[in-house]
Structure formats: structure tokens, C-alpha cells
Amino acid sequence: MSERMRRVNEAVREVVSQGVGELKDPRIGFVTVTGVDTSPDLRHARVFVSVLGSESKREKTLAGLAAAHGLLQARLARELRMKRTPQLAFEYDPTVERGVRMTQLIDELAPEPEDE
């Protein structure tokens, strides 16, 4: 990935993160924007999010984010001076969940310290 695309992805991630925090949709739970992958022509951006809660909460949050994509795109257009404003698509990012699960597995396998 070029340095320019890395900067674009980071700028989009930052603006979308701020915008998601200000949304009033009750379907949207605790969301963390973990990354953005913008296409080289700047027409599309996949926004990866981590959602705290159950699978149903995750589905509701993704539906709320999809419904709010127009507001977030308008915010992108206002705050970033880009030739094109990318079309946002939200995807669940399971890496945080996997990391927590791996930590649990390691804790289960690690020997208990002996009390002296």
C-alpha cells in the first residue's frame, strides 16, 4: 500500500470514528472503527468495525451504520478535501473478538502460580 493510500485510509477512519460517536440511532451500540480500506480510485471504502455485545447487537449496529452511511459520507465530504467521497460499506471486524478468545485460551493453558 502506498503512503498516500495509508494516509487516506487513516483520515477516513478518523472522521468516520468521530461521526459514529455522534450518531443518535438507538440500534448503534458501542462501536470501534478498527480500520478502513479505500479503493485506489477513491470510489469505495470498506469500514471495519468492532461491536461490543451479542451477535444480535452486532447485526442491529451494522444495520444502523448502513442506514447512517449517507450522514457519514456527507461528513467526510465536509471535513476531507478529496476529489471524490468514497461510498462507505460497513463490515464486522472479528480480530478483536479473536484476540480476546486467544487470551482466554492462553490463560486456561498457563500453569497457575503456586502460593508460597
C-alpha positions in Angstrom: 0.0 0.0 0.0 1.3 3.4 -0.9 1.9 6.1 1.7 -0.8 8.2 0.1 -3.4 5.4 0.5 -2.3 4.8 4.0 -2.9 8.5 4.9 -6.3 8.5 3.1 -7.4 5.4 5.0 -6.3 6.8 8.3 -8.1 10.2 7.6 -11.3 8.4 6.6 -11.1 6.2 9.7 -10.6 9.2 12.0 -13.6 11.2 10.5 -15.9 8.1 10.5 -14.9 7.3 14.1 -15.9 10.8 15.2 -19.1 10.7 13.2 -20.2 7.3 14.5 -19.7 8.5 18.1 -22.2 11.4 17.4 -24.9 9.3 15.8 -28.2 9.1 17.8 -29.6 5.9 16.3 -30.6 3.6 19.2 -29.6 0.5 17.2 -26.0 1.5 17.2 -24.2 0.2 20.3 -20.6 0.6 21.4 -18.6 0.7 18.1 -14.9 0.9 17.4 -13.8 1.7 13.9 -10.7 -0.6 13.6 -9.7 0.2 10.0 -10.6 1.4 6.6 -9.7 0.0 3.2 -10.3 2.6 0.4 -10.2 1.5 -3.2 -7.4 3.1 -5.3 -9.9 5.2 -7.3 -11.5 6.5 -4.0 -15.0 5.4 -5.0 -15.5 2.8 -2.3 -14.3 2.4 1.3 -14.8 -0.7 3.4 -15.0 0.4 7.1 -14.2 -2.3 9.6 -15.9 -2.1 12.9 -15.8 -4.0 16.2 -19.0 -4.1 18.2 -19.3 -4.8 21.9 -22.1 -7.2 22.7 -24.0 -10.2 21.4 -24.4 -11.2 17.7 -27.9 -9.7 17.6 -26.5 -6.4 18.9 -23.8 -6.6 16.2 -26.4 -7.1 13.5 -28.5 -4.2 14.7 -25.5 -2.0 14.9 -24.4 -2.9 11.4 -27.9 -2.1 10.1 -27.9 1.2 11.9 -24.5 2.1 10.4 -25.6 1.1 7.0 -28.7 3.4 7.4 -26.4 6.3 8.5 -23.8 5.9 5.8 -25.2 9.0 4.0 -24.7 11.2 7.0 -21.2 9.9 7.5 -20.4 10.4 3.8 -21.6 14.0 4.0 -19.3 14.5 7.0 -16.4 13.0 5.0 -17.1 15.4 2.2 -17.2 18.4 4.5 -14.0 17.5 6.5 -11.7 16.0 3.9 -10.8 17.7 0.8 -10.9 14.8 -1.6 -11.6 14.6 -5.3 -14.3 12.0 -4.6 -16.1 11.0 -1.4 -16.0 7.2 -1.2 -19.2 5.1 -0.8 -19.0 3.6 2.7 -19.7 -0.1 3.4 -19.5 -1.3 6.9 -18.1 -4.8 7.8 -17.7 -6.5 11.1 -14.1 -7.0 12.1 -13.7 -10.2 14.2 -10.0 -9.6 15.1 -10.7 -8.0 18.5 -13.0 -10.9 19.4 -10.4 -13.4 18.2 -7.8 -11.7 20.3 -9.9 -11.9 23.4 -10.6 -15.6 22.8 -6.9 -16.3 22.3 -6.1 -14.6 25.6 -8.7 -16.7 27.3 -7.2 -19.9 25.8 -3.7 -18.9 26.9 -4.9 -18.1 30.4 -6.6 -21.6 30.6 -3.4 -23.3 29.5 -0.9 -21.3 31.6 0.0 -23.0 34.8 -1.3 -21.5 38.0 1.4 -19.8 40.1 2.0 -21.6 43.3 1.3 -19.7 46.6 4.2 -19.7 48.9 
